[in-house]
Amino acid sequence: AEDGISADTLAANDWRTAPDFELAPPEPAAHEVAAPEPPAPEPPAPEIPSFDDDFDM
């Protein structure tokens, strides 16, 4: 062991040997995967005849 770090500590800190790695991989922090900003509201669409007008006979 070097620098006072035991092999057990190295193994415990090695993600490849963590017993729960495959069952529960660490998830990114919530703030890192926050949904992108919602798009700005679209400007009002120009007046479009309603279907009622289209089918008014």
CHARMM-style PDB file with segment names, atoms N, HN, CA, C and O in Angstrom:
ATOM      1  N   ALA     1       0.850  -1.196   0.000  1.00  0.00      PROA
ATOM      2  CA  ALA     1       0.000   0.000   0.000  1.00  0.00      PROA
ATOM      3  C   ALA     1       0.882   1.241   0.000  1.00  0.00      PROA
ATOM      4  O   ALA     1       1.942   1.267   0.625  1.00  0.00      PROA
ATOM      5  N   GLU     2       0.430   2.259  -0.706  1.00  0.00      PROA
ATOM      6  HN  GLU     2      -0.431   2.237  -1.213  1.00  0.00      PROA
ATOM      7  CA  GLU     2       1.234   3.479  -0.788  1.00  0.00      PROA
ATOM      8  C   GLU     2       0.465   4.648  -0.191  1.00  0.00      PROA
ATOM      9  O   GLU     2      -0.764   4.691  -0.242  1.00  0.00      PROA
ATOM     10  N   ASP     3       1.209   5.602   0.379  1.00  0.00      PROA
ATOM     11  HN  ASP     3       2.208   5.567   0.420  1.00  0.00      PROA
ATOM     12  CA  ASP     3       0.607   6.820   0.914  1.00  0.00      PROA
ATOM     13  C   ASP     3      -0.474   6.511   1.944  1.00  0.00      PROA
ATOM     14  O   ASP     3      -1.398   7.303   2.129  1.00  0.00      PROA
ATOM     15  N   GLY     4      -0.367   5.372   2.612  1.00  0.00      PROA
ATOM     16  HN  GLY     4       0.383   4.729   2.462  1.00  0.00      PROA
ATOM     17  CA  GLY     4      -1.316   5.061   3.675  1.00  0.00      PROA
ATOM     18  C   GLY     4      -2.684   4.659   3.158  1.00  0.00      PROA
ATOM     19  O   GLY     4      -3.637   4.584   3.934  1.00  0.00      PROA
ATOM     20  N   ILE     5      -2.802   4.396   1.855  1.00  0.00      PROA
ATOM     21  HN  ILE     5      -2.028   4.456   1.225  1.00  0.00      PROA
ATOM     22  CA  ILE     5      -4.103   3.974   1.314  1.00  0.00      PROA
ATOM     23  C   ILE     5      -4.051   2.464   1.140  1.00  0.00      PROA
ATOM     24  O   ILE     5      -3.202   1.950   0.412  1.00  0.00      PROA
ATOM     25  N   SER     6      -4.939   1.763   1.793  1.00  0.00      PROA
ATOM     26  HN  SER     6      -5.629   2.181   2.384  1.00  0.00      PROA
ATOM     27  CA  SER     6      -4.906   0.308   1.728  1.00  0.00      PROA
ATOM     28  C   SER     6      -5.548  -0.191   0.440  1.00  0.00      PROA
ATOM     29  O   SER     6      -6.323   0.522  -0.197  1.00  0.00      PROA
ATOM     30  N   ALA     7      -5.219  -1.413   0.068  1.00  0.00      PROA
ATOM     31  HN  ALA     7      -4.589  -1.992   0.586  1.00  0.00      PROA
ATOM     32  CA  ALA     7      -5.807  -1.989  -1.137  1.00  0.00      PROA
ATOM     33  C   ALA     7      -7.321  -2.090  -0.988  1.00  0.00      PROA
ATOM     34  O   ALA     7      -8.064  -1.923  -1.955  1.00  0.00      PROA
ATOM     35  N   ASP     8      -7.767  -2.364   0.236  1.00  0.00      PROA
ATOM     36  HN  ASP     8      -7.164  -2.500   1.021  1.00  0.00      PROA
ATOM     37  CA  ASP     8      -9.212  -2.461   0.451  1.00  0.00      PROA
ATOM     38  C   ASP     8      -9.885  -1.124   0.154  1.00  0.00      PROA
ATOM     39  O   ASP     8     -10.961  -1.077  -0.442  1.00  0.00      PROA
ATOM     40  N   THR     9      -9.239  -0.040   0.576  1.00  0.00      PROA
ATOM     41  HN  THR     9      -8.365  -0.078   1.061  1.00  0.00      PROA
ATOM     42  CA  THR     9      -9.831   1.275   0.325  1.00  0.00      PROA
ATOM     43  C   THR     9      -9.853   1.558  -1.166  1.00  0.00      PROA
ATOM     44  O   THR     9     -10.836   2.081  -1.692  1.00  0.00      PROA
ATOM     45  N   LEU    10      -8.756   1.208  -1.853  1.00  0.00      PROA
ATOM     46  HN  LEU    10      -7.958   0.783  -1.425  1.00  0.00      PROA
ATOM     47  CA  LEU    10      -8.723   1.440  -3.293  1.00  0.00      PROA
ATOM     48  C   LEU    10      -9.836   0.648  -3.970  1.00  0.00      PROA
ATOM     49  O   LEU    10     -10.520   1.165  -4.853  1.00  0.00      PROA
ATOM     50  N   ALA    11     -10.020  -0.608  -3.556  1.00  0.00      PROA
ATOM     51  HN  ALA    11      -9.465  -1.028  -2.839  1.00  0.00      PROA
ATOM     52  CA  ALA    11     -11.055  -1.434  -4.162  1.00  0.00      PROA
ATOM     53  C   ALA    11     -12.437  -0.866  -3.859  1.00  0.00      PROA
ATOM     54  O   ALA    11     -13.318  -0.860  -4.719  1.00  0.00      PROA
ATOM     55  N   ALA    12     -12.618  -0.391  -2.633  1.00  0.00      PROA
ATOM     56  HN  ALA    12     -11.903  -0.396  -1.935  1.00  0.00      PROA
ATOM     57  CA  ALA    12     -13.923   0.143  -2.259  1.00  0.00      PROA
ATOM     58  C   ALA    12     -14.240   1.399  -3.062  1.00  0.00      PROA
ATOM     59  O   ALA    12     -15.402   1.689  -3.344  1.00  0.00      PROA
ATOM     60  N   ASN    13     -13.188   2.148  -3.430  1.00  0.00      PROA
ATOM     61  HN  ASN    13     -12.243   1.912  -3.201  1.00  0.00      PROA
ATOM     62  CA  ASN    13     -13.415   3.384  -4.168  1.00  0.00      PROA
ATOM     63  C   ASN    13     -13.417   3.161  -5.674  1.00  0.00      PROA
ATOM     64  O   ASN    13     -13.642   4.095  -6.443  1.00  0.00      PROA
ATOM     65  N   ASP    14     -13.167   1.920  -6.098  1.00  0.00      PROA
ATOM     66  HN  ASP    14     -12.984   1.160  -5.474  1.00  0.00      PROA
ATOM     67  CA  ASP    14     -13.111   1.629  -7.532  1.00  0.00      PROA
ATOM     68  C   ASP    14     -14.515   1.281  -8.008  1.00  0.00      PROA
ATOM     69  O   ASP    14     -15.068   0.250  -7.623  1.00  0.00      PROA
ATOM     70  N   TRP    15     -15.083   2.129  -8.834  1.00  0.00      PROA
ATOM     71  HN  TRP    15     -14.634   2.966  -9.146  1.00  0.00      PROA
ATOM     72  CA  TRP    15     -16.470   1.902  -9.260  1.00  0.00      PROA
ATOM     73  C   TRP    15     -16.627   0.577  -9.979  1.00  0.00      PROA
ATOM     74  O   TRP    15     -17.723   0.017  -9.998  1.00  0.00      PROA
ATOM     75  N   ARG    16     -15.571   0.065 -10.566  1.00  0.00      PROA
ATOM     76  HN  ARG    16     -14.681   0.519 -10.551  1.00  0.00      PROA
ATOM     77  CA  ARG    16     -15.687  -1.191 -11.311  1.00  0.00      PROA
ATOM     78  C   ARG    16     -15.919  -2.371 -10.385  1.00  0.00      PROA
ATOM     79  O   ARG    16     -16.398  -3.418 -10.820  1.00  0.00      PROA
ATOM     80  N   THR    17     -15.580  -2.209  -9.101  1.00  0.00      PROA
ATOM     81  HN  THR    17     -15.190  -1.359  -8.748  1.00  0.00      PROA
ATOM     82  CA  THR    17     -15.757  -3.327  -8.178  1.00  0.00      PROA
ATOM     83  C   THR    17     -16.912  -3.090  -7.218  1.00  0.00      PROA
ATOM     84  O   THR    17     -17.185  -3.924  -6.355  1.00  0.00      PROA
ATOM     85  N   ALA    18     -17.588  -1.963  -7.363  1.00  0.00      PROA
ATOM     86  HN  ALA    18     -17.367  -1.285  -8.064  1.00  0.00      PROA
ATOM     87  CA  ALA    18     -18.705  -1.692  -6.459  1.00  0.00      PROA
ATOM     88  C   ALA    18     -19.782  -2.745  -6.705  1.00  0.00      PROA
ATOM     89  O   ALA    18     -20.222  -2.906  -7.843  1.00  0.00      PROA
ATOM     90  N   PRO    19     -20.222  -3.471  -5.668  1.00  0.00      PROA
ATOM     91  CA  PRO    19     -21.185  -4.561  -5.867  1.00  0.00      PROA
ATOM     92  C   PRO    19     -22.510  -4.090  -6.439  1.00  0.00      PROA
ATOM     93  O   PRO    19     -23.201  -4.864  -7.101  1.00  0.00      PROA
ATOM     94  N   ASP    20     -22.883  -2.827  -6.197  1.00  0.00      PROA
ATOM     95  HN  ASP    20     -22.322  -2.198  -5.659  1.00  0.00      PROA
ATOM     96  CA  ASP    20     -24.195  -2.376  -6.665  1.00  0.00      PROA
ATOM     97  C   ASP    20     -24.093  -1.567  -7.951  1.00  0.00      PROA
ATOM     98  O   ASP    20     -25.058  -0.921  -8.359  1.00  0.00      PROA
ATOM     99  N   PHE    21     -22.927  -1.602  -8.589  1.00  0.00      PROA
ATOM    100  HN  PHE    21     -22.143  -2.127  -8.257  1.00  0.00      PROA
ATOM    101  CA  PHE    21     -22.764  -0.766  -9.781  1.00  0.00      PROA
ATOM    102  C   PHE    21     -23.762  -1.154 -10.867  1.00  0.00      PROA
ATOM    103  O   PHE    21     -24.414  -0.292 -11.456  1.00  0.00      PROA
ATOM    104  N   GLU    22     -23.877  -2.456 -11.129  1.00  0.00      PROA
ATOM    105  HN  GLU    22     -23.348  -3.157 -10.651  1.00  0.00      PROA
ATOM    106  CA  GLU    22     -24.766  -2.876 -12.211  1.00  0.00      PROA
ATOM    107  C   GLU    22     -26.232  -2.719 -11.824  1.00  0.00      PROA
ATOM    108  O   GLU    22     -27.088  -2.513 -12.684  1.00  0.00      PROA
ATOM    109  N   LEU    23     -26.518  -2.816 -10.533  1.00  0.00      PROA
ATOM    110  HN  LEU    23     -25.823  -2.984  -9.834  1.00  0.00      PROA
ATOM    111  CA  LEU    23     -27.909  -2.710 -10.112  1.00  0.00      PROA
ATOM    112  C   LEU    23     -28.361  -1.261 -10.068  1.00  0.00      PROA
ATOM    113  O   LEU    23     -29.500  -0.949 -10.415  1.00  0.00      PROA
ATOM    114  N   ALA    24     -27.462  -0.370  -9.639  1.00  0.00      PROA
ATOM    115  HN  ALA    24     -26.536  -0.623  -9.357  1.00  0.00      PROA
ATOM    116  CA  ALA    24     -27.863   1.029  -9.505  1.00  0.00      PROA
ATOM    117  C   ALA    24     -26.706   1.941  -9.879  1.00  0.00      PROA
ATOM    118  O   ALA    24     -26.033   2.484  -9.002  1.00  0.00      PROA
ATOM    119  N   PRO    25     -26.470   2.112 -11.178  1.00  0.00      PROA
ATOM    120  CA  PRO    25     -25.399   3.021 -11.574  1.00  0.00      PROA
ATOM    121  C   PRO    25     -25.688   4.415 -11.055  1.00  0.00      PROA
ATOM    122  O   PRO    25     -26.850   4.818 -11.003  1.00  0.00      PROA
ATOM    123  N   PRO    26     -24.670   5.161 -10.671  1.00  0.00      PROA
ATOM    124  CA  PRO    26     -24.913   6.509 -10.155  1.00  0.00      PROA
ATOM    125  C   PRO    26     -25.608   7.361 -11.205  1.00  0.00      PROA
ATOM    126  O   PRO    26     -25.254   7.326 -12.383  1.00  0.00      PROA
ATOM    127  N   GLU    27     -26.593   8.120 -10.770  1.00  0.00      PROA
ATOM    128  HN  GLU    27     -26.880   8.148  -9.812  1.00  0.00      PROA
ATOM    129  CA  GLU    27     -27.313   8.965 -11.718  1.00  0.00      PROA
ATOM    130  C   GLU    27     -26.716  10.367 -11.695  1.00  0.00      PROA
ATOM    131  O   GLU    27     -26.252  10.823 -10.650  1.00  0.00      PROA
ATOM    132  N   PRO    28     -26.723  11.051 -12.830  1.00  0.00      PROA
ATOM    133  CA  PRO    28     -26.196  12.423 -12.845  1.00  0.00      PROA
ATOM    134  C   PRO    28     -26.992  13.298 -11.889  1.00  0.00      PROA
ATOM    135  O   PRO    28     -28.164  13.033 -11.623  1.00  0.00      PROA
ATOM    136  N   ALA    29     -26.360  14.328 -11.382  1.00  0.00      PROA
ATOM    137  HN  ALA    29     -25.408  14.543 -11.598  1.00  0.00      PROA
ATOM    138  CA  ALA    29     -27.065  15.244 -10.490  1.00  0.00      PROA
ATOM    139  C   ALA    29     -28.264  15.827 -11.231  1.00  0.00      PROA
ATOM    140  O   ALA    29     -28.204  16.053 -12.440  1.00  0.00      PROA
ATOM    141  N   ALA    30     -29.344  16.066 -10.508  1.00  0.00      PROA
ATOM    142  HN  ALA    30     -29.392  15.882  -9.526  1.00  0.00      PROA
ATOM    143  CA  ALA    30     -30.564  16.556 -11.150  1.00  0.00      PROA
ATOM    144  C   ALA    30     -30.299  17.847 -11.912  1.00  0.00      PROA
ATOM    145  O   ALA    30     -30.828  18.048 -13.005  1.00  0.00      PROA
ATOM    146  N   HSD    31     -29.470  18.733 -11.327  1.00  0.00      PROA
ATOM    147  HN  HSD    31     -29.040  18.570 -10.439  1.00  0.00      PROA
ATOM    148  CA  HSD    31     -29.262  20.017 -11.995  1.00  0.00      PROA
ATOM    149  C   HSD    31     -28.451  19.850 -13.275  1.00  0.00      PROA
ATOM    150  O   HSD    31     -28.409  20.759 -14.103  1.00  0.00      PROA
ATOM    151  N   GLU    32     -27.807  18.696 -13.445  1.00  0.00      PROA
ATOM    152  HN  GLU    32     -27.841  17.957 -12.772  1.00  0.00      PROA
ATOM    153  CA  GLU    32     -27.016  18.499 -14.659  1.00  0.00      PROA
ATOM    154  C   GLU    32     -27.872  17.963 -15.796  1.00  0.00      PROA
ATOM    155  O   GLU    32     -27.493  18.079 -16.962  1.00  0.00      PROA
ATOM    156  N   VAL    33     -29.021  17.378 -15.474  1.00  0.00      PROA
ATOM    157  HN  VAL    33     -29.329  17.283 -14.527  1.00  0.00      PROA
ATOM    158  CA  VAL    33     -29.868  16.816 -16.515  1.00  0.00      PROA
ATOM    159  C   VAL    33     -31.211  17.533 -16.549  1.00  0.00      PROA
ATOM    160  O   VAL    33     -32.208  16.987 -17.022  1.00  0.00      PROA
ATOM    161  N   ALA    34     -31.225  18.763 -16.041  1.00  0.00      PROA
ATOM    162  HN  ALA    34     -30.416  19.206 -15.656  1.00  0.00      PROA
ATOM    163  CA  ALA    34     -32.483  19.517 -16.021  1.00  0.00      PROA
ATOM    164  C   ALA    34     -33.006  19.649 -17.447  1.00  0.00      PROA
ATOM    165  O   ALA    34     -32.228  19.786 -18.391  1.00  0.00      PROA
ATOM    166  N   ALA    35     -34.306  19.608 -17.593  1.00  0.00      PROA
ATOM    167  HN  ALA    35     -34.937  19.497 -16.826  1.00  0.00      PROA
ATOM    168  CA  ALA    35     -34.892  19.734 -18.926  1.00  0.00      PROA
ATOM    169  C   ALA    35     -34.500  21.078 -19.517  1.00  0.00      PROA
ATOM    170  O   ALA    35     -34.386  22.067 -18.793  1.00  0.00      PROA
ATOM    171  N   PRO    36     -34.294  21.121 -20.823  1.00  0.00      PROA
ATOM    172  CA  PRO    36     -33.947  22.403 -21.449  1.00  0.00      PROA
ATOM    173  C   PRO    36     -35.050  23.423 -21.232  1.00  0.00      PROA
ATOM    174  O   PRO    36     -36.206  23.073 -20.993  1.00  0.00      PROA
ATOM    175  N   GLU    37     -34.671  24.688 -21.320  1.00  0.00      PROA
ATOM    176  HN  GLU    37     -33.732  24.972 -21.515  1.00  0.00      PROA
ATOM    177  CA  GLU    37     -35.670  25.738 -21.125  1.00  0.00      PROA
ATOM    178  C   GLU    37     -36.821  25.522 -22.107  1.00  0.00      PROA
ATOM    179  O   GLU    37     -36.579  25.241 -23.281  1.00  0.00      PROA
ATOM    180  N   PRO    38     -38.049  25.646 -21.655  1.00  0.00      PROA
ATOM    181  CA  PRO    38     -39.174  25.484 -22.589  1.00  0.00      PROA
ATOM    182  C   PRO    38     -39.092  26.557 -23.660  1.00  0.00      PROA
ATOM    183  O   PRO    38     -38.686  27.683 -23.371  1.00  0.00      PROA
ATOM    184  N   PRO    39     -39.470  26.233 -24.889  1.00  0.00      PROA
ATOM    185  CA  PRO    39     -39.406  27.234 -25.956  1.00  0.00      PROA
ATOM    186  C   PRO    39     -40.293  28.420 -25.627  1.00  0.00      PROA
ATOM    187  O   PRO    39     -41.312  28.281 -24.950  1.00  0.00      PROA
ATOM    188  N   ALA    40     -39.903  29.572 -26.107  1.00  0.00      PROA
ATOM    189  HN  ALA    40     -39.075  29.686 -26.657  1.00  0.00      PROA
ATOM    190  CA  ALA    40     -40.713  30.768 -25.857  1.00  0.00      PROA
ATOM    191  C   ALA    40     -42.083  30.563 -26.494  1.00  0.00      PROA
ATOM    192  O   ALA    40     -42.193  29.913 -27.533  1.00  0.00      PROA
ATOM    193  N   PRO    41     -43.121  31.110 -25.881  1.00  0.00      PROA
ATOM    194  CA  PRO    41     -44.467  30.954 -26.465  1.00  0.00      PROA
ATOM    195  C   PRO    41     -44.470  31.483 -27.891  1.00  0.00      PROA
ATOM    196  O   PRO    41     -43.900  32.536 -28.175  1.00  0.00      PROA
ATOM    197  N   GLU    42     -45.116  30.745 -28.782  1.00  0.00      PROA
ATOM    198  HN  GLU    42     -45.580  29.889 -28.551  1.00  0.00      PROA
ATOM    199  CA  GLU    42     -45.158  31.201 -30.169  1.00  0.00      PROA
ATOM    200  C   GLU    42     -46.085  32.403 -30.276  1.00  0.00      PROA
ATOM    201  O   GLU    42     -47.067  32.496 -29.540  1.00  0.00      PROA
ATOM    202  N   PRO    43     -45.784  33.321 -31.184  1.00  0.00      PROA
ATOM    203  CA  PRO    43     -46.685  34.460 -31.368  1.00  0.00      PROA
ATOM    204  C   PRO    43     -48.046  33.961 -31.827  1.00  0.00      PROA
ATOM    205  O   PRO    43     -48.131  32.903 -32.452  1.00  0.00      PROA
ATOM    206  N   PRO    44     -49.102  34.690 -31.536  1.00  0.00      PROA
ATOM    207  CA  PRO    44     -50.440  34.231 -31.948  1.00  0.00      PROA
ATOM    208  C   PRO    44     -50.477  34.002 -33.449  1.00  0.00      PROA
ATOM    209  O   PRO    44     -49.968  34.811 -34.224  1.00  0.00      PROA
ATOM    210  N   ALA    45     -51.077  32.904 -33.847  1.00  0.00      PROA
ATOM    211  HN  ALA    45     -51.490  32.246 -33.217  1.00  0.00      PROA
ATOM    212  CA  ALA    45     -51.166  32.616 -35.280  1.00  0.00      PROA
ATOM    213  C   ALA    45     -52.138  33.597 -35.919  1.00  0.00      PROA
ATOM    214  O   ALA    45     -53.091  34.038 -35.277  1.00  0.00      PROA
ATOM    215  N   PRO    46     -51.900  33.942 -37.191  1.00  0.00      PROA
ATOM    216  CA  PRO    46     -52.858  34.820 -37.874  1.00  0.00      PROA
ATOM    217  C   PRO    46     -54.241  34.172 -37.896  1.00  0.00      PROA
ATOM    218  O   PRO    46     -54.369  32.951 -37.802  1.00  0.00      PROA
ATOM    219  N   GLU    47     -55.250  34.989 -38.017  1.00  0.00      PROA
ATOM    220  HN  GLU    47     -55.146  35.980 -38.093  1.00  0.00      PROA
ATOM    221  CA  GLU    47     -56.611  34.447 -38.000  1.00  0.00      PROA
ATOM    222  C   GLU    47     -56.767  33.398 -39.100  1.00  0.00      PROA
ATOM    223  O   GLU    47     -56.452  33.641 -40.265  1.00  0.00      PROA
ATOM    224  N   ILE    48     -57.262  32.229 -38.701  1.00  0.00      PROA
ATOM    225  HN  ILE    48     -57.519  32.032 -37.754  1.00  0.00      PROA
ATOM    226  CA  ILE    48     -57.483  31.157 -39.668  1.00  0.00      PROA
ATOM    227  C   ILE    48     -58.961  30.798 -39.606  1.00  0.00      PROA
ATOM    228  O   ILE    48     -59.505  30.581 -38.524  1.00  0.00      PROA
ATOM    229  N   PRO    49     -59.603  30.735 -40.754  1.00  0.00      PROA
ATOM    230  CA  PRO    49     -61.038  30.378 -40.737  1.00  0.00      PROA
ATOM    231  C   PRO    49     -61.230  29.058 -40.005  1.00  0.00      PROA
ATOM    232  O   PRO    49     -60.448  28.126 -40.192  1.00  0.00      PROA
ATOM    233  N   SER    50     -62.246  28.971 -39.187  1.00  0.00      PROA
ATOM    234  HN  SER    50     -62.881  29.728 -39.035  1.00  0.00      PROA
ATOM    235  CA  SER    50     -62.475  27.750 -38.436  1.00  0.00      PROA
ATOM    236  C   SER    50     -63.064  26.691 -39.352  1.00  0.00      PROA
ATOM    237  O   SER    50     -63.531  26.990 -40.451  1.00  0.00      PROA
ATOM    238  N   PHE    51     -63.035  25.458 -38.885  1.00  0.00      PROA
ATOM    239  HN  PHE    51     -62.655  25.216 -37.993  1.00  0.00      PROA
ATOM    240  CA  PHE    51     -63.613  24.390 -39.690  1.00  0.00      PROA
ATOM    241  C   PHE    51     -65.103  24.622 -39.872  1.00  0.00      PROA
ATOM    242  O   PHE    51     -65.688  24.226 -40.881  1.00  0.00      PROA
ATOM    243  N   ASP    52     -65.708  25.265 -38.889  1.00  0.00      PROA
ATOM    244  HN  ASP    52     -65.234  25.587 -38.069  1.00  0.00      PROA
ATOM    245  CA  ASP    52     -67.134  25.533 -39.023  1.00  0.00      PROA
ATOM    246  C   ASP    52     -67.369  26.390 -40.260  1.00  0.00      PROA
ATOM    247  O   ASP    52     -68.312  26.156 -41.016  1.00  0.00      PROA
ATOM    248  N   ASP    53     -66.505  27.388 -40.465  1.00  0.00      PROA
ATOM    249  HN  ASP    53     -65.739  27.579 -39.851  1.00  0.00      PROA
ATOM    250  CA  ASP    53     -66.680  28.238 -41.640  1.00  0.00      PROA
ATOM    251  C   ASP    53     -66.417  27.439 -42.910  1.00  0.00      PROA
ATOM    252  O   ASP    53     -67.112  27.606 -43.913  1.00  0.00      PROA
ATOM    253  N   ASP    54     -65.411  26.572 -42.862  1.00  0.00      PROA
ATOM    254  HN  ASP    54     -64.847  26.436 -42.048  1.00  0.00      PROA
ATOM    255  CA  ASP    54     -65.064  25.808 -44.056  1.00  0.00      PROA
ATOM    256  C   ASP    54     -66.224  24.923 -44.493  1.00  0.00      PROA
ATOM    257  O   ASP    54     -66.455  24.736 -45.688  1.00  0.00      PROA
ATOM    258  N   PHE    55     -66.953  24.380 -43.520  1.00  0.00      PROA
ATOM    259  HN  PHE    55     -66.765  24.532 -42.550  1.00  0.00      PROA
ATOM    260  CA  PHE    55     -68.011  23.443 -43.867  1.00  0.00      PROA
ATOM    261  C   PHE    55     -69.393  24.079 -43.800  1.00  0.00      PROA
ATOM    262  O   PHE    55     -70.410  23.387 -43.847  1.00  0.00      PROA
ATOM    263  N   ASP    56     -69.417  25.396 -43.690  1.00  0.00      PROA
ATOM    264  HN  ASP    56     -68.591  25.958 -43.651  1.00  0.00      PROA
ATOM    265  CA  ASP    56     -70.720  26.069 -43.629  1.00  0.00      PROA
ATOM    266  C   ASP    56     -71.249  26.191 -45.052  1.00  0.00      PROA
ATOM    267  O   ASP    56     -70.681  26.914 -45.870  1.00  0.00      PROA
ATOM    268  N   MET    57     -72.342  25.482 -45.347  1.00  0.00      PROA
ATOM    269  HN  MET    57     -72.804  24.894 -44.683  1.00  0.00      PROA
ATOM    270  CA  MET    57     -72.860  25.519 -46.724  1.00  0.00      PROA
ATOM    271  C   MET    57     -74.287  26.044 -46.736  1.00  0.00      PROA
ATOM    272  OT1 MET    57     -74.896  26.151 -47.800  1.00  0.00      PROA
TER     273      MET     57
END
